[in-house]
């Protein structure tokens, strides 16, 4: 049995290397660069517009409709991305790639905003409706309808389904159980029963109920965690300039070993930073577009929500966590570099434990409890988001009835994830995500002219304010009167 486990472990490592090799990282960078350049770096130059179309829309009067609102869909997408990667993943990146990894995570996310934009534009252009009249979309739809390659769409859906049960389910459930057991002494089985019950009640109501729950949960947990991390930065504000200088210096350090300030080298910083950034924000995986498609919005406006989601997840939350760890002094760069060179880094705090130490440095033992509760909330929200993705993948593969069966399997896997040892699951799930990204990235590059044409046609205008005689405007045609009407 032990021999079989070793073989499976070796196979998982090989699959992970194949899925996240230089080719995948290169495609991710190429996609982000292509869409950034083609749109004139809209994520930066058009920040006022996409912020107005996303955050600004929250202050407009809500329109009634069958599906969830754009904000609810975005919260569902954020629920899937705001997970253990924002708390544990950033700490792991610092340990594996050094402080410079934080810079490359930021750069990859800056480019990734436009990859997410392109995914959401395509999902808005190629979608349909289910038997209940609800809008459905995702990478499988624009792969099939845009590339005219259903087999590749089936491959994407298959790996999305596996990823939803692994990284999107068991890995998150295990993080909840481990954190609550460590902080409150709760038995993993009890946590599993409670978590499975909460997930079952929520996802039984479909995407609409998930959207209503995440609409309330995501802003609360993001704001609470942000305030905690910001308090750490405020308490150690005098260290911030030195920390920023260290991050920049290590991002371009050409030496590995113990020479210089740390000794990780630019190669480790770059590869780890990019990989952890994508794992957190999912830009390029083609998953989050399934939630945004449910709102049925205009493609370019839907694309702006993609920018917003990546910006919140990585440009803000992940970077904030990294700076909090570095400023608190919980991470000693020379200590970790020496341990890495000697192969003893496993003996040092890593992942959520390292982040908890940063909070303890300011808040005492209560800081560790706060991180455990935050981790549980973040992981639970990820469970809800990925349940929607997996259900859509199952429906695409085998029909809508399969989605109901999938939900039952998903709930069972929540309980299993809380009580199982998941080292092998983590590696396999990471590989499944990589294999899911490959067909999606191929579709994005092939269909890039379509995205760019749509962007230029619309020139990403601000949403039109609703007047007494105007309900919705697309292009220049007034849908109520049929007459031509200039938007701007």
PyMOL commands that set and color helices and strands:
alter all, ss='L'
color gray80, all
select helices_A, chain A and resi 2-19+22-38+42-45+47-54+56-59+70-81+84-97+100-125+139-147+150-184+188-203+206-235+237-251+266-281+289-293+299-328+333-342+345-347+352-363+365-398+400-419+423-446+448-458
alter helices_A, ss='H'
color red, helices_A
select strands_A, chain A and resi 127-129+135-137+473-474+477-478
alter strands_A, ss='S'
color yellow, strands_A
deselect
rebuild
show_as cartoon
